[in-house]
Amino acid sequence: MPITGTTQLLGVIGDPIAHSLSPVMHNAALKELGVDYVYVAFPVAAEGLAAAIAGFAAIGVRGFSITIPHKQAILPLLATVTAEARAVGAVNTVWRTEQGWAGTNTDVAGFIAPLKTLKSWTGSTALVLGNGGAARAIVAGCAQLGFESVQVVGRRAEALEAFQQGWVGSPLQPPLTVHPWEVLPSLLPTADLIVNATPLGMHTAAGQTPLAAEYLALAQSQAVVYDLIYTPRPTRLLALADQQGLMTLDGLEMLVQQGAAALAIWLDGPVPVATMRQALVDWLER
C-alpha cells in the first residue's frame, strides 16, 4: 500500500541498526495483509533512548521492536511490562496503551523455536557467550526446554555478577552459573549447545568471532552452535563451526518467530509467518 498521511508507524530501535532485516519481513507481511502500516529502522544511541521514546509517543508510533543495547534499559521507561518480560528482565517488543508504553519479550519463543525441532534437550548443558539482554532470553528459553545446566560467560566480572543477581526471585529459577571468559576451554567440552549472544560477528564487524577455531576444536562432536546473528550468513563463527563438523543454527528463524509474535500484538490478529520467512530468505539470497 502507498504511504500516506494516514499510514501508521511501526519500527525497530537499536545501535547499530542499519543491518536490521526486520523492516524486510515486517513490511512484506503488512503488504500481504493490506493494512495501512509501515515498519522502519530507527538508529537510537544509548544516551538518546529516553528522548526517542518520548518522541515516539509525541508522533503517534504504534509500536516498536528493541535490539542491542536497549532491551534492559527500556524497562524503567515503560508503564507496564508483562510477567514473562519481568521474569527475563528484558523487553524486545513495545506497544501503545491508554496508560502509556507496554512491553513484553518474544525472544524466548523465537529462540527455542528451531531448537524444539532438533531433539529433546532435557538434561543437557548450554554454554552462552555474553550476558546482555539477549542472553537473558536464552537462559529463560533453556530453562523452558529442560536444560540441566546453563553456563554463561562474560568479560566483565561486575556485569556477570549483576546478570546472576538479576535472576534472584525470578519464577523461572534457571540452572544458571556464570564464569569469566578465561574459563571457556574447560566449559566447551561439556556443552551440548553453544550460543553466541554477543554482537561479535554482526554485519558491522563481519570478520570477527567470539570463538576462534582452536576453541571450537574443544567442543564435543555432537554440539550445536547457535549464533543469534543472522547477517552475514553464515557468520564467521558458524563458518568455523561448520569446518569443525559441528551442527549450526543462525538467528534467522528466531528473528522470524519473535517478529511474528510482535506483529500479532501490534495488529491484534494472525500474521503471515511464511511470508515473513520467505521475504528474509529472498533478501539474503539476492
Phi, psi and omega in degrees: 000149178290148176277124183230188179291348179259356184296131179275146188252129171236165180187188178223140178243147178178177177203102009279164181221350184299334181281348190299134175258005178304318178300327181297308184286322182292317181291329174296318179292317180298322178296314181297322181285342178070031180259153186272068179227157170220149184237125184229162178264133179243118174284117181230114177285162183304318183286349181255008187299309183299318179295321180296316181295321176296321178294321177300318179296321183294325183261002173083027174301134185278328181182164180203156175266161183228133174230189182310132008248031194256359191296332177261322182297336182288337188307313181292348183267000184256144179284321179220149180223135182293160180300321180296316179295323176298318180296320180285327182081022180205150181236139176235355182221130183229144176216162182275140172227174178295334180273348184129200181286138174242149183224154175213182179230113177259001181294327183298309179297321179296319182296315186279345184306307181287333180291324181296337181277349186271308185186180171278134181256008180302128178084002183274172178242132177248142175241118184249124179266112181112156184220039176264199182298322179296322180296328179295320177294324179295314179301316178297318179296318178296322177298318179295326183278355176089020177300141179280331183213136175234113181257122180248129178244144179210171185263344182242122185300319182293324178292321178296317179298317178296322179299313180294316181295333180295345179264353180297125181086355179290140178293344181286320182047063181291153179282072195256137170225139179250150184216152171289156184304329187296340183270005181309317181304329180277340182269327186301319182294344183262354188273129172274334180224129178242121186239128174268111176247021176260166176278001182294121182105359178295170183309323182284348178216057192296335183276356183271159178210141177287340180229122176283169184302322182293333175285316180297333178294343179278345183289149176292153189295334182267005182292147175254130178255121188239113179256120181292343178288139183241356174211128006289167182231108005275161172286167178301319179302313183289328176296317178293320179296320178297322177296332177276358180081019181270148175291140184230150173225138172256182187274009186297311183291325175299317178300315181298310187291318178291326178291320178296320178296321179293315182297324177297326177292311183297322183264351179056051179181177181292152181230156183278088184299317181299322178295320179296316179296314183293325178299319179292314180300315180298320181293318183287336182263001183286000000 
